Amino acid sequence: MPTVMAHHDVKDQQHWLASPKREEVFGPLGVTNIRKFIDPENPTRVGIVMDVADMGAVMAAMENQTMRDAMEYDGVVPESLVILVEA
């Protein structure tokens, strides 16, 4: 099970931190151990680390409307998203 790291910009860090959307959309995909990170010097930069059982399922889900809606709800700036997979 690879560990995945993603970072991106958000419109409101506190809203993003409090949001239940990550668990709602990633949980059914078998994603576990989601950890949230913030940049203490830039309140618009955040990141997550998570364990992903099926990268194909997660990458396919990134293209669906449910994920887009969750990202919009969380205030994610989509064009800033970078996903890194453990080598």
C-alpha positions in Angstrom: 0.0 0.0 0.0 1.8 3.2 -1.2 1.9 6.3 0.9 0.8 9.4 -1.1 1.6 13.0 -0.4 -0.4 15.8 -1.9 0.0 19.6 -1.5 -2.1 22.4 -2.8 -3.3 25.9 -2.0 -6.6 26.6 -0.3 -8.8 29.7 0.1 -9.3 29.3 3.9 -7.0 27.1 5.9 -9.2 26.8 9.0 -12.2 25.7 6.9 -10.0 23.2 5.1 -8.7 21.8 8.4 -12.2 21.4 9.8 -13.8 19.8 6.7 -15.0 16.2 6.8 -14.9 15.9 3.0 -11.5 14.2 2.8 -12.7 11.2 4.8 -16.1 11.2 3.0 -14.6 10.9 -0.5 -11.4 9.0 0.2 -12.7 6.6 2.8 -14.9 4.6 0.4 -11.8 4.3 -1.9 -9.8 2.4 0.8 -7.7 5.4 1.7 -6.6 5.3 5.4 -4.3 7.2 7.8 -5.0 10.6 6.3 -2.8 13.2 8.0 -3.2 17.0 7.4 -0.3 19.5 7.3 -0.1 23.3 7.1 2.6 25.7 6.1 3.0 27.9 9.2 4.4 30.7 7.1 1.8 30.6 4.3 -1.8 30.2 5.4 -2.9 29.2 1.9 -0.6 26.2 1.5 -1.6 22.8 2.9 -0.9 19.2 2.4 -2.0 15.6 3.2 -0.2 12.3 3.5 -2.4 9.1 3.2 -2.1 5.4 2.6 -3.8 4.4 -0.6 -4.9 0.8 -1.2 -5.7 1.3 -5.0 -4.0 4.2 -6.8 -6.0 3.5 -9.9 -9.3 4.0 -8.1 -8.1 7.2 -6.4 -6.7 8.7 -9.7 -10.0 7.8 -11.5 -12.0 9.4 -8.6 -9.9 12.6 -9.0 -11.7 13.1 -12.3 -15.3 12.7 -11.1 -17.8 15.3 -10.1 -18.0 14.1 -6.5 -14.3 14.8 -6.0 -14.5 18.2 -7.8 -17.4 19.1 -5.5 -15.5 18.1 -2.4 -12.4 20.1 -3.5 -14.6 23.1 -4.2 -16.3 22.7 -0.8 -12.8 22.5 0.9 -11.6 25.7 -1.0 -8.9 23.8 -2.8 -7.3 25.7 -5.7 -7.3 22.8 -8.2 -4.5 24.0 -10.5 -2.1 24.1 -7.5 -2.6 20.3 -6.7 0.6 18.2 -6.8 0.4 14.5 -6.0 3.5 12.5 -5.1 3.6 8.7 -4.7 6.0 6.9 -2.4 8.8 5.3 -4.5 
